[in-house]
Amino acid sequence: MPKQVLTPKNLTFQPRPTYPYSPGTKGAGIIFTAGQVAWNDKGQLVGIGDVRVQTRQVLSNIRSILAEGGATMENVLKCNVYLADIRYFQAMNEEFAKAFPTDPPARTTVQAPMAEPEMLVEIEAIALVE
């Protein structure tokens, strides 16, 4: 199976990539998403100062990419979570748990600088396509 670039037709939740990357790729039955931040359907960063709102938007963006590749959140094997401040962990974790109520994926969570100071969380996912 050749590599397939996943750019959902409704990809209005973030500006189209201007750098050399794809929102998601699929190959050999696996989907990889690029790190997603809290862009909404108008291309605006939502939830300024609220990691819960941003986490929900990020997970919604990941859902869109997975759907384009024929997967759901239930197919996610692994997530990497990047927090602007580790003190956001509990709030992010509570929202993350809502997206994965049973059999959550493996996960790594670290504190890392963000591309813009208003970005509080970034998440990337790896999913199996069945």
Stockholm file with secondary structure:
# STOCKHOLM 1.0

chainA/1-130         MPKQVLTPKNLTFQPRPTYPYSPGTKGAGIIFTAGQVAWNDKGQLVGIGDVRVQTRQVLSNIRSILAEGGATMENVLKCNVYLADIRYFQAMNEEFAKAFPTDPPARTTVQAPMAEPEMLVEIEAIALVE
#=GR chainA/1-130 SS CCCEEECCTTCCSSCCCCSSCCSEEEETTEEEECCBCCBCTTSCBCCTTCHHHHHHHHHHHHHHHHHHTTCCGGGEEEEEEEESSGGGHHHHHHHHHHHCCSSCCEEEEEECCCSSTTCCEEEEEEEECC
#=GC SS_cons         CCCEEECCTTCCSSCCCCSSCCSEEEETTEEEECCBCCBCTTSCBCCTTCHHHHHHHHHHHHHHHHHHTTCCGGGEEEEEEEESSGGGHHHHHHHHHHHCCSSCCEEEEEECCCSSTTCCEEEEEEEECC
//
